Amino acid sequence: MKDQDPVPHPGWSGERDATTDSPVCPQAMPYFPEKGDAIFGQEDWIVGAVYCTDDFKLTHQLNADFDRLLPLIVSCNWLPKDKRAEFVQKVKSFYLNNQPVGEDNLEGLIDSGKVMGGTTVLNGLMYCRGDSSDYDEYEKLGATGWGYKNVLPYFLKSEHNLQYNSSQNHARGGLLTVSHYNDLPDLGHTLLAAGRELGYPTDVDIGHGRLREGFYRAQMTTRNGARLSAAKAFVRPFLHRSNLKVLLNAQVMRVLFNEHNEAIGVQYMKNNRTHNLYAVKEVIISAGTIMSPVILMSSGIGNPDHLQEKELAVVDATLQVYGTRKLRVIDASVLPDVPSGNLMAPTIMVGEKGADHVKTTWSCTP
Ligand SMILES: Cc1cc2nc3c(=O)[nH]c(=O)nc-3n(C[C@H](O)[C@H](O)[C@H](O)COP(=O)(O)OP(=O)(O)OC[C@H]3O[C@@H](n4cnc5c(N)ncnc54)[C@H](O)[C@@H]3O)c2cc1C
């Protein structure tokens, strides 16, 4: 058994596949909940490592269509209590002094929201899809069906734009309200006037996939003047559904496989204990651009060099992980390159499109 296996899978002998290094699990074993734990056994889908934009969009989409769903695993408060204050202090001084603190190297620190809604609870709210050529380039790189004409319907699907309502580029009726900031301070008016005077366009709409130089009043993901996180837009309104379960403060450690490289569930850590959770249909990993590949690697899928060499594009066009069955990655880590705008809208688009791929696989109406 490897060092990182704190509690063995009850059905796992410790044997690993010689080629993939995946755990060889003879059969899916039920998980018996601990006292005080939420009750989880087998579900149709597990969306693992959730807490981000994508998962919430995805969860909402799937939840509307399937009878048995989807424990939603959210990692909050992932540090032990006695370490939290120290960590926050280090983060603060890193940003205030712009240099690593103490002996720890925080140079690689990446912001990430650790609450329901993930990074959308702390981001800058800017709504931007990048440029259409980003997506057309992905298609040229081999991501069939990911050109701008293909992804545009998925941007429109979630959008509820209070200012623009062109049926070609913007939409109304989605769950994600997009609007200008309520207030434009005097300085904003001055900057727009200055841009106009210099001959730049001042009506640029960076939200619709055609970036150009100019000045503009940005659109944000806000509702009634307040932040609209992915959780608030896509999950909180549906928490009453009986087929949706949310598991808080749980950290996904790895995907569990059977001997056919078929994902059968996930192993997660909660209250310092390891638990297994089994999926009837699929496991979907959506932990963001950094952590999804880490979970895959912890599960024995690919070696770090190989994943890096491939720039983490380890999935096919329907987002299924090559060499495995019943395992998808649905988040921004599947994009072959970084789009030229901010990432929240593209991430939500990936969630929408990914949900349709899942529904198509399982013969449901996309
Ligand atoms: C400061 C800042 C400002 C930004 N401003 C904007 C903006 O103005 N406009 C815009 O469009 N975008 C902006 N972004 C980017 C945008 O918010 C993110 O790109 C987007 O939310 C990413 O979504 P995600 O789903 O990929 O990742 P996240 O929302 O970060 O979700 C990934 C989450 O998965 C969790 N996780 C990882 N591993 C595990 C595990 N093993 N088990 C359980 N959970 C796990 C992590 O804790 C992480 O929080 C900003 C980002 C930052 C940091």
The ligand as an ORCA input file, in Angstrom:
! r2SCAN-3c Opt
* xyz 0 1
  C      -8.889     37.335     -7.486
  C      -9.599     36.782     -8.656
  C     -10.350     37.630     -9.447
  C     -11.013     37.132    -10.556
  N     -11.799     37.957    -11.298
  C     -12.518     37.451    -12.319
  C     -13.408     38.281    -13.056
  O     -13.545     39.474    -12.811
  N     -14.127     37.704    -14.067
  C     -14.005     36.380    -14.394
  O     -14.658     35.928    -15.328
  N     -13.173     35.580    -13.697
  C     -12.445     36.083    -12.670
  N     -11.635     35.252    -11.935
  C     -11.523     33.856    -12.338
  C     -12.770     33.044    -12.032
  O     -13.406     33.388    -10.846
  C     -12.301     31.630    -11.969
  O     -11.526     31.368    -13.112
  C     -13.435     30.662    -12.000
  O     -14.314     30.894    -10.940
  C     -12.766     29.313    -11.904
  O     -13.695     28.367    -11.676
  P     -13.197     26.895    -11.458
  O     -14.428     26.109    -11.427
  O     -12.219     26.501    -12.497
  O     -12.336     26.925    -10.115
  P     -12.719     27.277     -8.628
  O     -13.943     28.093     -8.509
  O     -11.487     27.792     -7.974
  O     -13.030     25.869     -8.038
  C     -12.116     24.896     -7.807
  C     -12.336     24.513     -6.413
  O     -12.274     23.114     -6.268
  C     -11.834     22.901     -4.955
  N     -11.115     21.681     -4.843
  C      -9.927     21.462     -5.380
  N      -9.538     20.233     -5.072
  C     -10.526     19.691     -4.335
  C     -10.686     18.436     -3.736
  N      -9.761     17.520     -3.839
  N     -11.829     18.183     -3.065
  C     -12.776     19.124     -2.966
  N     -12.650     20.350     -3.511
  C     -11.533     20.626     -4.187
  C     -10.840     23.994     -4.667
  O     -10.852     24.236     -3.313
  C     -11.297     25.119     -5.540
  O     -11.856     26.122     -4.779
  C     -10.938     35.747    -10.861
  C     -10.177     34.884    -10.056
  C      -9.522     35.392     -8.967
  C      -8.747     34.461     -8.120
*
